[in-house]
Amino acid sequence: MTTPDPADRVLARASLAEGDPTGWFEQLYTAAARGEAEVPWTRGKPNPELAAWAQRHPGEGRRALLVGSALGDDAEQLAAAGWAVTAFDVAPTAVESARARFPESAVDYVVADLLNPPGEWHHAFDLVVEIINIQAMPRAFRPAAIASLAGFLAPGGTALVSEVAEENNEPEPGPPWPFNRAEIESVAQAGVRLVSLDTIRDGDRYWAEFTR
């Protein structure tokens, strides 16, 4: 018997067939809210590498932008470390769920699209965090997403980027579609430069740090 594809892959293929690289995120979150699907990247706890980084780098009120807020775990971790956090997701249901989970939160949870972000976010954040979101887009859409990501970073700020590493993973239908090293390095554009690029989790993921 053939194992059916998970909901995220079914929804992503249908959305991409219509030329929409992000519409399936809202469909997945609403299906999960009905108990009909699982959101594979929700963990119920912060990303451990981000949590460790935040412990070493208190925010002291500086502005942070989190790409792909999901259910809020990473955003709340950064806020607890003293960052003034804006966390966005393209899926309204994800944003509503994060607000409901953390009703007393200081995080500003907003709906926004990485492919068409608010203009006032340009060069506006001292910390920009992108963890396993852009890899859910096929390569044709990534240059625009990466350009937006680089554009958020303020002078002297830090961007943290982590994606599944193509070089150490077998090809799968996707999503996700793992990143190659050149794609990670391409965040270094328009005045942004690469500080460090490592692999973590026994080579499964890249972890890169950039500054402007």
ABEGO torsion letter per residue (X at the ends): XBBBBBAAAAAAAAAAAAGBAAAAAAAAAAAAAAGABBBAABAGBBBAAAAAAAAABBAGGBBBBBBGAEAGAAAAAAAAAGBBBBBBBABAAAAAAAAAABAABABBBBBBBAABBBAAABGABABBBBBGAAAABBAAAAAAAAAAAAAABBBGBBBBBBBBBAAABBBBAOOBBBBBAAAAAAABBGGBBBABBBBBGGGABBBBBBBX
